[in-house]
Amino acid sequence: MSTNPDSFPVDEAVGPVLRFAGVGMRYGRSPEVLKDVTFDLAPGSFHFLTGASGAGKSSLLKLIYMAEQASRGRVELFGRDIDAIAPADRPFLRRRIGVVFQEFRLLEHLSAFDNCALPLRIAGGKPDKYRGDVAELLNWVGLRNRMHALPATLSGGEKQRLAIARAVVGRPDILLADEPTGNVDQGHALRILRLFVELNRLGTTVLIATHDEDLVARSGKPVLHLDGGRLRHYGRGANP
């Protein structure tokens, strides 16, 4: 049975917005890429997720936005066991999660403006209500003069910034970012960090997977560190 966004039940009164308890994950019959991962994220928290390539960062993010399923253990989102959520209800829950993918996933036939506005349009927003907010956000990420450009004409860095703008335009409850500064210079990386920090100040829980040690050090935010699929470091400080 399907529900609507207004009636979808979640338990947010008390407890973490995200919880992993003894989570393991594997693809097919391959060895586990995540092993006994346990941690909580409080509402409104900001964490970096670090680790070498192959440590399991992207796989962990996929579990949160329900693109993959844990092999064992329990993942809770907004107080609900993800495995217990009916498939018909999952799209409503995903609308509360903003995701910045490594591969951008922009719609090639839409302008930068329309790509950014897409989450608001899907949620039923009217163009005259969100036009100013979308334009302001695109200006903030440095795309003021590229709003009407198609993705094929954008550079890799411009596509990255557009993907970030699209992920945050709806002020999601949780923002997940997979290497969000991988295709931009240091100046834009710091601007992106400030955007994430400002969104966090408004109440969004932020989790950023990155190799950018300088960005992590500048932020002063807590770190979750994965090593070989295991959570080796969970606390505040720079990458160990």
N, C-alpha and C positions, 0 to 999 in steps of 0.2 A: 504494500500500500504506500502510495506516495503522500508526501506532506508538502506544505508551502513554507517559504522562508519565515513567515510570521509565527507559525505553529511548530516549527522544528524544535524538539526539546533538547536543550543542553543544560548542563549543571555548571554554572560559572560562579555560584555564590562563594564557594570556598575551594581552595586548592589550586594546583598548578594549571596553566593553560595547556601544557603538554607534559606527558609523562611516558618514559620508556622504562619498562621493568623486565630485566633479563631477556632482552630482545636479541634474537639471532636471525640472520637473513642469508639466503643463498639463492643463486640463479640456477634452476634446474637441479642437476645432480653435482654441480660444482661445489668446492669447499665453501664454507661460510665466509661472506664478506663482512658481516657484522657478527660479533660474538659477545653474548652476555652484556649488552649495553644497557646501562641503567642511569637515568638522570631525570630531573624535573626542570621545567622552565616556568618561573612565576609570571603572572600577567604583567605586562609592561617592562619585562626584562630585556636586556640586550647582550647577546653572546656572539663570539666568533667561534667557528668550527674549523680547526686546523688539522693538518696531517699531510703526509706525503701522498703523491699520486698513487691510487690503489688502496688507500687506507680505509675507504668506505664513506667518505663525506657525501658524495652525490647519492649513494644508496640510502643513507640515513635521511636525506632530504626527501627522497622519493617516497619513503614510508610515511612521512608527515603529510605530504599532499596526496597520498593515496594512489600514487601511480604504481606502487608495488606493495606486496603484502609480506609481513614478517613470517619467517618459517617457524618461529617459536617466541614465547614471551608475550608481552602485552604492550600495546601502544594506545594511550588515551589522549584524545583531543577535545578540549573544552569539556572535560569531565566525562566523556563518552568513550567506551571501548570501540576502537575503529572497526574491529572485526564484527561487532554487533550492529553496525549501522547498515540499513538496507541500501542496496545499490541505487534505488530511486531517490533516496534522500541525500546521497553524497554530493551531487552538484550544488545543493544549497549550502552545504558545509564548506565546499571548496571556494565559494564566493567570498568567504571570510579570510581566505589565505591568498596573499599576493606572492607570486613566484617570479624570480628573475632567473631564466634558464641560460646556460652557457651558449646554447645554439640560437638564442633570441626568439625564435618562433613567431616572427612578424608575419602579417598577412600581406603578401606582395602586391595585391591589387588595391590596397588602402593606403592613403596618405599617412604621413607621420602623425598628423593630428587625429585622424580617424582610428589609427592603431592605438594611440594612447587613450582615446575616448571609448574604446570598445567595451571594457568592463562596465562602464557607466551606462552605455547603451543597452547591453545585455540585461542589466539590472532594472531597466525600464526608465532610465533618466531621459529628460528632454534636452535637446541640443541648446535651447536658449537658457537652460538652467546651468549647464556644465561648461559651456563654451569658454567663459572667462577663466575658470579654474584650470582647464586643460591647457589653455594658452600660457597661463602663468607658470605652470609646472614645466612645460616645454622650454620656456625661457630660462627657468632655473637650471635645467640640465644642459643648457647651451645650444638649444635647437630652435631658437627664436626665428631664424631665417630659413629654417628647413621644414616648417610645419606642413607645407603642401607637397613636399617631396615624397616620392615613392621609395620604399626600402631599397630597391635595386640601385638607386642613385646615392645611397648613403654609404659612408665609410664604415669600417668595422666598429670604430669607436662611437660613431653616431648611432649605429644600430644598438650598441650596448646601452647607451644613454636613453634611447627611446624605449627599449625593453624595460629599463628601470622605471621610467616615468609611467608606463602602462601598469606595472606591478603595484605602484603606490598610489595611483590616482584615486582609487576608491577608498583610501585609508583603511586597509585591511586590519583585522585583529592580529594576524600573524604575518610577518614578511619573511620569506625565505629567499636567499640570494646565493647562487652558485657561481663563484668567481666573478662578482659584479664589476671589478676594476681590471679585469684581465686584458681589455683592449683599449684602455684609455691611459693618458699620461698622468704623471703624479698630481698635476694641478687639478685635473678633472676627478681623479681618484679622491682627493680631499673634499672636493665639492660634493661628490656622491656620498661620502661618509657624513658630511654635515646634513645632507638630506635625510639619510637614515636616522641620524641622531634626532633631528627635528621631528620626524614621524614617530620615533620612540617616545619623545616628550609628550606627544599627543595621546599616548597610551598603547601604541602598537608594540607587540612583542617581536623582536628582531633576532634572526639567526642567520649569520653570514658565513658561508664556507669560502675560505680564501687561502692562497699561498703567499699573500702580500704581508710579509712580516712587519714591514715599516708601517703599513696601515694599522695593523693590530697594535703595535707599540704606541702609535700616536693616539689611538682611541682611548687607551686605559680601561677597556671593557674586559669582562671576564672571558675566559677561553675554555672551550671544550676541545680536547686534543685526542684524535684517533691515531692509533698505531697498530697496524695489522688487523684492523677491524675491532680492536678493543679500545674502550675509553680509558686512556692512561692518565689524563689530567683533567680535572674538573674544578675550576676555581678561578680566582682573579690573577692576572699577571700576563706577561708576555709568553709567547710560545716556548715551551721548555726545550 
